[in-house]
Amino acid sequence: MPEQQTLPTINLALQGGGSHGALTWGVLDALLEDGRLWVDGISGTSAGAMNAVAVAHGFAQAAQQYKDPNEAQAAGCELARVALTRLWEGVGTLGSLVWGTPLAAATPMLGMMNRWFSPYQTNPLDINPLRRLLEREVDFDLLCAAKGASGPKVFVCATNVRTGRGEIFSGARLSADAVMASACLPLFFKAVEIEGEHYWDGGFSGNPALHPLIYQTETSDILLVQINPTEHHALPDTAPEIIERMNEVTFNASLLAELRAIEFVRRLLAEGKLDARRYKNVRMHHIDGGALLAPLGADSKVRADMVFVRKLFELGRTAGQNWLMAHHRDVGVRPSFNIADNV
């Protein structure tokens, strides 16, 4: 195993998108199996937050078992793969559910009901099997207690209903509540209350949030795993297609704004107009799962049978392997994603 300092270090930014997060599982599995990257921080929203805490859970377990950082790194990669597999195989048992609530796509009557009734009426007990699965597979006490080299820092974004601003949960504030808040679609679930505030899905304010990776880690490289399509070439002309495209635009807006800011700072640094000692020159990398998933349609985001989840996993695993072959050598050296040409 190479020494710690010889491994390129990277941050991971994981988008949300319902069961399409299984594609991100595949990407992560490829990266972890390869083992040639040291993950400094992970920012995740919704399904991306689930993936983030599962990876961190594996590394925190390894840190308990191994004192040598190289041994902990190798064991952490394997234990993180196990944690991700257990989590997504659990999701695969939920069937045609929207994170525990029957799908509008699967039951058209429910889709109509959601236009007239809120989850405070249709799901007054706030039942969500995903919470039980998450609490069973991820030890949040262990994550909160993790220090220093125990694994990647985790940042989970949720949207404060009162202020409309994104809230980042990390360190001692990481909890199942925080992850469930990050994945709380307001037409299906009650707002999640944390510390007296109520939260909805983090996709409204940061999908995912990049700024914690810039300001709260030492690493300049960020790999964005995007599962929400940016472009939509056909003009939507039916009500479901229009709603789908509206959601795609909404859940990408904050990400595109942050990417433009990163590109702006990079350009000013290159021109010598900013102090390089004060501003980080972020090197962006990108895996475009959105392009792979676009043909499946928005309805598939709530499909959670094991056959479909495994199909997405394999798509993501191939995408991760392809990215490693093409761009592993770029990490720590140059960006492999040209923001100016893509945003």
Buried (B, 14 or more C-beta within 10 A) or exposed (E): EEEBEEBBBBBBBBBBBBBBBBBBBBBBBBBBBBBEBBBBBBBBBBBBBBBBBBBBBBBBBBBBEBEEBBEBBBBBBBBBBBBBBBBBBBBBEBEBBBBBBBBBBBEEEBBEBBEEEEBEEBBEEBEBBBBEBBBEBBBBEBBBEBEEEBBBBBBBBBBBBEEEEBBBBBBEBBBBBBBBBBBBBBBBBBBBEBEEBBBBBBBBBBBBBBBBBBEBBEBBBBBBBBBBBBEBEEEBEEEBBEEBBEBBBEBBEBBBEBBEBBBEBBEEBEEEEBEEEEEBEBBBBBBBBBBBBBEBEBBBBBBBBBEBBBBBBEBBBBBBBEBBEEBBEBBBEEBBBEBEEBB
